[in-house]
């Protein structure tokens, strides 16, 4: 990963720890690319990569919850293009683990609100 948080970084391994650290520096903004099958799978993917890098489960979820305000899930279509499929927001369970709440999904070209809709609106209002 480079030093600039303005450029998206692709995360495929132990560098997830660097991304989480960068997102938790107190500066506004940042982004990265993480491969997961759905927005709901992001916490498990971050956890797996972080564990492989030596960060324990609790720390990985804590860093994820503190550093990520929204997840944009893209779906690849048959023609090779990628389109927005869902926006999701993190939510911490009582045990400290993070799960993603769907804020809005795109289904057949229509926007379908989800349980994280108000939280996403709050995030966007602060932007």
C-alpha positions as CSV (number, residue, x, y, z in Angstrom):
1,X,0.0,0.0,0.0
2,X,1.2,3.5,-0.7
3,X,1.2,6.4,1.7
4,X,-1.6,8.3,0.1
5,X,-5.1,7.7,1.5
6,X,-6.6,9.6,-1.5
7,X,-5.9,6.7,-3.8
8,X,-7.9,3.5,-3.4
9,X,-5.8,0.5,-2.3
10,X,-6.7,-3.1,-3.2
11,X,-6.5,-5.4,-0.2
12,X,-5.8,-9.1,-0.8
13,X,-3.8,-10.1,2.3
14,X,-2.0,-8.8,5.3
15,X,-2.0,-5.2,4.1
16,X,-5.6,-5.1,5.4
17,X,-4.0,-4.1,8.7
18,X,-2.3,-1.1,7.0
19,X,-5.7,-0.1,5.5
20,X,-7.5,-0.3,8.8
21,X,-4.7,1.7,10.5
22,X,-4.9,4.3,7.7
23,X,-8.7,4.6,8.1
24,X,-8.3,5.1,11.8
25,X,-5.9,8.0,11.8
26,X,-8.5,10.6,12.5
27,X,-8.3,12.2,9.0
28,X,-11.4,12.5,6.9
29,X,-11.9,10.2,4.0
30,X,-10.2,7.1,2.6
31,X,-11.0,4.1,0.6
32,X,-9.8,0.7,-0.4
33,X,-10.9,-2.3,-2.4
34,X,-11.6,-5.6,-0.7
35,X,-12.8,-8.7,-2.5
36,X,-15.9,-10.2,-0.9
37,X,-19.0,-11.9,-2.4
38,X,-21.4,-9.4,-0.8
39,X,-21.4,-6.4,1.5
40,X,-22.5,-8.7,4.4
41,X,-19.3,-10.8,3.9
42,X,-17.0,-7.8,4.4
43,X,-16.5,-8.3,8.2
44,X,-15.6,-12.0,7.8
45,X,-13.2,-11.2,4.9
46,X,-11.5,-8.4,7.0
47,X,-11.3,-10.7,10.0
48,X,-9.7,-13.6,8.0
49,X,-7.1,-11.3,6.4
50,X,-6.4,-9.6,9.7
51,X,-6.0,-12.9,11.5
52,X,-3.5,-14.0,8.9
53,X,-1.6,-10.8,9.5
54,X,-1.5,-11.4,13.3
55,X,-4.3,-9.0,14.3
56,X,-6.7,-10.7,16.7
57,X,-10.5,-11.0,16.0
58,X,-11.5,-8.3,18.5
59,X,-9.0,-5.8,17.2
60,X,-10.0,-6.4,13.6
61,X,-13.6,-5.8,14.3
62,X,-12.8,-2.8,16.5
63,X,-10.7,-1.2,13.7
64,X,-13.4,-2.0,11.1
65,X,-16.1,-0.4,13.2
66,X,-14.1,2.7,14.0
67,X,-12.7,3.2,10.5
68,X,-15.4,2.3,8.0
69,X,-18.6,4.3,7.6
70,X,-20.0,2.7,4.5
71,X,-19.3,-0.2,2.1
72,X,-20.1,0.1,-1.6
73,X,-20.6,-3.4,-3.2
74,X,-20.2,-3.7,-6.9
75,X,-21.5,-6.6,-8.9
76,X,-19.8,-7.8,-12.2
77,X,-22.3,-8.4,-15.0
78,X,-22.1,-10.8,-17.8
79,X,-20.8,-8.1,-20.2
80,X,-17.9,-7.5,-17.8
81,X,-19.2,-4.1,-16.5
82,X,-19.5,-3.5,-12.8
83,X,-22.5,-1.8,-11.3
84,X,-23.5,-0.7,-7.8
85,X,-25.4,-3.5,-6.1
86,X,-25.6,-2.3,-2.6
87,X,-24.5,0.3,0.0
88,X,-24.2,-1.0,3.5
89,X,-23.1,0.4,6.9
90,X,-21.3,-1.3,9.8
91,X,-23.1,-2.1,13.0
92,X,-21.5,-3.6,16.1
93,X,-23.2,-6.5,17.9
94,X,-23.1,-6.8,21.7
95,X,-20.1,-9.1,21.5
96,X,-18.2,-6.4,19.5
97,X,-18.3,-8.1,16.1
98,X,-19.3,-6.0,13.1
99,X,-22.0,-6.9,10.7
100,X,-23.1,-4.9,7.7
101,X,-26.6,-3.5,7.5
102,X,-27.9,-3.0,4.0
103,X,-28.8,0.7,3.5
104,X,-29.9,0.5,-0.1
105,X,-29.9,-2.3,-2.7
106,X,-30.3,-2.0,-6.4
107,X,-32.8,-4.6,-7.7
108,X,-33.8,-4.5,-11.4
109,X,-32.8,-0.9,-11.6
110,X,-34.8,0.2,-8.6
111,X,-33.5,1.3,-5.2
112,X,-34.7,-0.8,-2.3
113,X,-34.1,0.7,1.2
114,X,-32.8,-1.4,4.0
115,X,-32.4,-1.3,7.8
116,X,-29.3,0.8,7.5
117,X,-30.9,3.6,5.5
118,X,-31.0,6.2,8.3
119,X,-27.4,5.5,9.3
120,X,-26.3,6.0,5.7
121,X,-28.2,9.2,5.6
122,X,-26.4,10.4,8.7
123,X,-23.0,9.5,7.1
124,X,-23.8,11.4,3.9
125,X,-25.1,14.4,5.9
126,X,-21.7,14.7,7.6
127,X,-19.8,14.4,4.2
